[in-house]
Amino acid sequence: MFGFSIQKLLFTVAAIFAVWYGFKWVGRMKEVRDREARDRLRRQAGNAGSSGGGVSGAAEEMVECPACGAFVAATGAKSCGKAECPYPG
């Protein structure tokens, strides 16, 4: 009943190869989808950047306003409207 036969051995080897190549195929498909998503985001960022209303790729330093506690850009910050705000107009 539990003896080895050539059919059982071949079936086991075939099942192992099928699972192995199935995982490889799933991994390749994931890489392709990830690459396509990155390319799509790059194209969207490029189109938005060329139209003037998109996201620039650079981060900007933020500092906390001592008067109101809101975070404002370190360069080019404008006044929050409170009398003790250190930022100009």
C-alpha positions, 0 to 999 in steps of 0.5 A: 500500500505504501510501497514505492513505485515509478508512477508515485515517484514520477508524480511526486517529482512532477508535483514538486516541479509544478509548485517550484515553477508556479512560485517562480512565475508568480514572482516574475508576475509580481516584478512585472506589475511592480515595474509597471506601477513604478513606470506609471507613477513616473509618467504621472509625476512627469506629466504633472510636473510639466503642467505646473501643478504637480508634485516636485520631487524635493522635500522641504524643511518645516519649522514650527511657528512659535506663535500658533504652533503650525508648521510652516516652510523654513524658507519663504514662510508667511505670517500667521496673522498673530501679533507675536508671529516672527515671520513677515507678511 
